[in-house]
Amino acid sequence: MQRSHTADARKMFKENKFVFIPSAYDAIGGRLIEQTGFKAAYVGGFVTGASRCCSEPQLSLHEQVQVAGDVAKTIKIPTFADGGAGFGEPLHAMRCVREFIYAGIAGIHIEDQLFPKRAHYHKYVAHAISREEFRDKINYVCRARNEVDPDFIVIARTDTCRFEGLEEAIPRINMAADVGADMGLLFPRNDEEMKQAPRQAKIPLVYVMSTGNRDGRPLPTQKQLEEMGYVAAIDATSGLLAAFAATRRVYKDLFETGKVRFMSTEKCIEARQSVEELIGLEDYYVIEEETVERKKWGKR
């Protein structure tokens, strides 16, 4: 019987006061998150877009579902994903939800940005649809959720806090709550907004930790977020940034010397062994030794 990641996710939030969720952009990243001991993984639009050198606003529904699905099917912990603006209007957003559910994703966030999204989103310029349009989109997203898998988690995300503050963002989150959203997500500009948001929202809030952000958004600790009333935090970028920095250094070493300088031979052997263990290579050896690699061939 197929494991229900959505039921597991709801149970996870029920049993844990606070959940920290790192981001991955490929299956091995998801495995590392699970192996480290985290309770859930996340596939963000920024990391998927960056890994494909096309930027998040140019991603297709198929691309984001495929990457998120690749992560979800290789780990036992729940996987959450960035559903962008639902890849269209309410009709399209309904299909978006179904596709993520079919791919084994536990939940997504849907935002109130204009679709198609613009590259200026990365310069923190948000192009928001109206409150009513956002409410309608979340309403129909929740309808699709209820029809296919009622345990699937819908997180309503608004980007309006970036330039209009809580006065605009909180009413949007609360309107989304009224039509069935399970959680909310917004982007507080300062410490005071960060503290006030969970008190004013009708539904639990998820915080986004964007390491390397250039708009000065707060980067609080897990303990601080929990004390403020947030139920989860997504680390949207750290894995990608660290992998990029390390890989760039490796290629520079190889170009200049033909060798990796910042890792010893012993460290490289250790890392390769860890990769083989993470992907389960020993299990593959066992299967082959029991079949095609048998020394004594019997009937086949």
C-alpha positions as CSV (number, residue, x, y, z in Angstrom):
1,M,0.0,0.0,0.0
2,Q,1.3,3.4,-0.9
3,R,2.3,5.6,2.0
4,S,0.2,8.7,2.6
5,H,2.6,11.6,2.8
6,T,-0.3,14.0,3.3
7,A,-1.6,12.2,6.3
8,D,1.9,12.0,7.7
9,A,2.3,15.7,7.2
10,R,-0.8,16.5,9.1
11,K,0.3,14.2,11.9
12,M,3.7,15.8,11.9
13,F,2.2,19.3,12.5
14,K,-0.1,17.9,15.1
15,E,2.7,16.3,17.1
16,N,5.3,19.0,16.7
17,K,5.0,22.5,17.9
18,F,7.5,23.7,15.3
19,V,9.0,22.2,12.1
20,F,12.1,23.4,10.3
21,I,12.0,22.4,6.6
22,P,15.2,22.8,4.4
23,S,15.0,23.1,0.6
24,A,16.3,20.6,-2.0
25,Y,16.4,20.8,-5.7
26,D,17.2,17.2,-6.5
27,A,16.6,13.7,-5.1
28,I,20.0,13.4,-3.4
29,G,19.4,16.7,-1.6
30,G,16.2,15.3,-0.3
31,R,17.9,12.2,0.9
32,L,20.5,14.3,2.7
33,I,17.7,16.3,4.4
34,E,16.1,13.0,5.5
35,Q,19.3,11.4,6.6
36,T,20.2,14.5,8.7
37,G,17.1,14.0,10.7
38,F,14.7,16.7,9.5
39,K,11.0,15.8,9.5
40,A,10.2,17.3,6.1
41,A,11.8,18.6,2.9
42,Y,10.8,21.5,0.6
43,V,11.3,22.1,-3.1
44,G,11.3,25.9,-3.7
45,G,10.8,27.7,-7.0
46,F,14.0,29.7,-6.6
47,V,16.2,26.6,-6.2
48,T,14.4,24.7,-9.0
49,G,14.7,27.7,-11.4
50,A,18.3,28.4,-10.5
51,S,19.3,24.7,-10.9
52,R,17.8,24.8,-14.4
53,C,19.3,28.3,-15.2
54,C,16.0,29.7,-16.2
55,S,14.8,31.5,-13.0
56,E,11.6,30.8,-11.1
57,P,9.2,33.0,-13.2
58,Q,10.0,30.9,-16.3
59,L,9.4,27.5,-14.7
60,S,6.5,25.4,-16.0
61,L,4.1,23.4,-13.9
62,H,5.6,20.2,-15.3
63,E,9.2,21.2,-14.3
64,Q,8.3,22.1,-10.8
65,V,6.1,19.0,-10.3
66,Q,8.8,16.8,-11.8
67,V,11.6,18.1,-9.5
68,A,9.4,18.0,-6.4
69,G,8.2,14.5,-7.3
70,D,11.8,13.3,-7.8
71,V,12.5,14.3,-4.2
72,A,9.2,13.0,-2.8
73,K,9.5,9.5,-4.2
74,T,13.0,8.9,-2.8
75,I,12.3,9.9,0.8
76,K,9.9,8.8,3.5
77,I,9.4,12.2,5.1
78,P,6.8,14.6,3.7
79,T,7.8,16.9,0.8
80,F,6.4,20.4,0.4
81,A,6.7,22.5,-2.7
82,D,6.4,26.0,-4.1
83,G,3.2,26.1,-6.2
84,G,4.0,29.6,-7.4
85,A,0.9,31.5,-8.5
86,G,-0.9,28.2,-9.3
87,F,0.4,28.5,-12.9
88,G,-2.7,30.5,-13.9
89,E,-6.2,31.4,-12.9
90,P,-8.4,29.3,-10.6
91,L,-9.0,26.6,-13.3
92,H,-5.3,26.2,-13.8
93,A,-4.5,26.3,-10.1
94,M,-6.9,23.4,-9.6
95,R,-4.9,21.3,-12.0
96,C,-1.7,22.5,-10.3
97,V,-3.0,21.0,-7.0
98,R,-4.0,17.7,-8.6
99,E,-0.6,17.3,-10.3
100,F,1.3,17.9,-7.0
101,I,-0.9,15.5,-5.2
102,Y,-0.4,12.8,-7.9
103,A,3.4,13.3,-7.6
104,G,3.3,12.5,-3.9
105,I,3.7,16.0,-2.5
106,A,2.3,16.6,1.0
107,G,1.4,20.3,0.4
108,I,2.1,23.5,-1.5
109,H,1.9,27.2,-1.1
110,I,0.0,29.3,-3.6
111,E,0.7,33.0,-3.9
112,D,-1.1,36.1,-4.9
113,Q,1.3,37.2,-7.6
114,L,0.4,38.0,-11.2
115,F,0.8,35.1,-13.6
116,P,2.9,34.8,-15.6
117,K,5.4,36.0,-12.9
118,R,7.9,38.6,-13.8
119,A,11.7,38.4,-13.3
120,H,11.5,41.6,-11.2
121,Y,10.1,39.3,-8.5
122,H,13.7,38.6,-7.7
123,K,14.2,42.3,-7.1
124,Y,11.4,42.2,-4.6
125,V,8.9,43.9,-6.8
126,A,5.6,42.1,-6.3
127,H,2.8,42.4,-8.8
128,A,-0.2,41.3,-6.7
129,I,-3.7,40.3,-8.0
130,S,-6.7,41.7,-6.1
131,R,-7.8,40.4,-2.7
132,E,-10.9,38.9,-4.4
133,E,-9.0,37.2,-7.1
134,F,-6.7,35.7,-4.5
135,R,-9.6,34.5,-2.4
136,D,-11.2,32.9,-5.4
137,K,-8.0,31.1,-6.4
138,I,-7.5,29.7,-2.9
139,N,-11.1,28.7,-2.8
140,Y,-10.9,26.6,-5.9
141,V,-7.5,25.3,-5.0
142,C,-9.1,24.0,-1.8
143,R,-12.0,22.5,-3.7
144,A,-9.5,20.5,-5.8
145,R,-7.7,19.5,-2.7
146,N,-11.0,18.2,-1.1
147,E,-11.9,16.3,-4.2
148,V,-8.6,14.4,-4.5
149,D,-7.0,14.3,-1.1
150,P,-8.4,16.3,1.8
151,D,-5.2,15.8,3.8
152,F,-3.2,17.7,1.3
153,I,-2.0,20.9,2.9
154,V,-2.7,24.3,1.2
155,I,-0.6,27.2,2.3
156,A,-1.9,30.6,1.3
157,R,1.0,33.0,0.5
158,T,0.9,36.7,0.0
159,D,3.7,38.8,-1.2
160,T,2.0,42.1,-0.5
161,C,3.6,42.5,2.9
162,R,6.8,43.3,1.1
163,F,5.6,46.7,0.1
164,E,2.2,47.3,1.8
165,G,2.8,45.7,5.2
166,L,0.5,43.7,7.4
167,E,-2.4,46.0,6.8
168,E,-2.8,44.4,3.4
169,A,-1.2,41.0,4.0
170,I,-3.2,39.9,7.0
171,P,-6.6,40.5,5.4
172,R,-5.5,38.4,2.5
173,I,-4.3,35.5,4.7
174,N,-7.6,35.6,6.7
175,M,-9.7,35.7,3.5
176,A,-7.8,32.6,2.4
177,A,-8.4,31.0,5.8
178,D,-12.2,31.6,5.4
179,V,-12.2,29.5,2.1
180,G,-10.2,26.6,3.4
181,A,-6.4,27.4,3.5
182,D,-4.6,25.4,6.2
183,M,-1.7,27.8,6.8
184,G,-0.5,31.1,5.7
185,L,2.8,32.6,4.6
186,L,3.9,36.2,4.3
187,F,7.1,38.2,4.3
188,P,7.5,40.5,7.3
189,R,9.8,43.5,6.6
190,N,11.0,43.9,10.2
191,D,11.0,42.5,13.7
192,E,7.7,44.1,14.7
193,E,5.8,42.8,11.7
194,M,7.3,39.4,12.3
195,K,6.1,39.4,15.9
196,Q,2.6,40.7,15.1
197,A,1.8,38.5,12.1
198,P,1.0,35.2,14.0
199,R,-1.2,37.1,16.5
200,Q,-3.3,38.6,13.7
201,A,-3.7,35.6,11.4
202,K,-6.6,33.2,11.6
203,I,-4.4,30.3,10.6
204,P,-0.9,29.1,11.6
205,L,1.9,30.8,9.8
206,V,5.0,29.5,8.1
207,Y,8.1,31.7,8.0
208,V,10.5,31.7,5.0
209,M,14.2,31.9,5.8
210,S,15.9,33.3,2.7
211,T,19.6,33.2,3.4
212,G,21.3,35.7,1.2
213,N,18.2,37.9,0.8
214,R,19.1,41.5,-0.1
215,D,15.9,43.3,1.1
216,G,16.9,43.1,4.8
217,R,14.2,40.7,5.9
218,P,14.8,39.3,9.4
219,L,16.6,35.9,9.7
220,P,15.5,34.8,13.2
221,T,16.4,31.6,15.0
222,Q,14.1,28.6,15.2
223,K,13.6,29.2,18.9
224,Q,12.6,32.9,18.2
225,L,10.1,31.8,15.6
226,E,8.6,29.2,17.8
227,E,8.2,31.6,20.6
228,M,6.5,34.1,18.3
229,G,3.9,31.5,17.3
230,Y,5.1,30.3,13.9
231,V,4.5,26.6,13.3
232,A,7.2,26.1,10.7
233,A,10.1,27.7,8.9
234,I,11.2,27.0,5.3
235,D,14.9,27.5,4.6
236,A,14.6,28.4,0.9
237,T,18.1,28.9,-0.3
238,S,21.0,27.7,2.0
239,G,21.5,24.2,0.4
240,L,21.7,25.7,-3.1
241,L,24.0,28.5,-2.1
242,A,26.4,26.2,-0.2
243,A,26.5,23.7,-3.1
244,F,27.1,26.4,-5.6
245,A,30.0,27.9,-3.6
246,A,31.6,24.5,-3.1
247,T,31.1,23.4,-6.7
248,R,32.5,26.6,-8.1
249,R,35.6,26.2,-5.9
250,V,36.1,22.6,-7.2
251,Y,35.8,23.6,-10.8
252,K,38.3,26.5,-10.2
253,D,40.7,24.0,-8.7
254,L,40.3,21.6,-11.6
255,F,40.8,24.3,-14.1
256,E,44.0,25.7,-12.5
257,T,45.6,22.5,-11.3
258,G,43.7,19.4,-12.5
259,K,43.0,18.4,-8.9
260,V,40.7,19.3,-6.1
261,R,42.7,21.2,-3.6
262,F,40.3,22.0,-0.8
263,M,39.5,18.3,-0.2
264,S,42.1,15.7,0.6
265,T,42.2,12.3,-1.2
266,E,40.9,10.8,2.1
267,K,38.0,13.2,2.2
268,C,37.1,12.5,-1.4
269,I,37.1,8.8,-0.7
270,E,34.9,9.4,2.3
271,A,32.5,11.6,0.4
272,R,32.1,9.1,-2.4
273,Q,31.5,6.3,0.0
274,S,28.8,8.4,1.7
275,V,27.1,9.1,-1.7
276,E,27.1,5.3,-2.4
277,E,25.6,4.6,1.0
278,L,23.0,7.4,0.5
279,I,21.7,6.0,-2.8
280,G,21.7,2.4,-1.5
281,L,24.3,1.0,-3.7
282,E,25.0,-1.9,-1.3
283,D,21.5,-3.1,-1.7
284,Y,21.9,-3.2,-5.5
285,Y,25.1,-5.3,-5.0
286,V,23.1,-7.8,-2.9
287,I,20.4,-8.2,-5.6
288,E,23.0,-8.7,-8.3
289,E,24.9,-11.2,-6.2
290,E,21.7,-13.2,-5.7
291,T,21.0,-13.2,-9.4
292,V,23.2,-12.2,-12.3
293,E,26.5,-12.2,-10.4
294,R,26.1,-15.7,-8.8
295,K,29.3,-17.7,-9.1
296,K,27.5,-21.0,-9.5
297,W,24.8,-20.7,-12.1
298,G,21.7,-22.9,-11.5
299,K,18.5,-22.7,-13.4
300,R,17.6,-19.2,-14.5
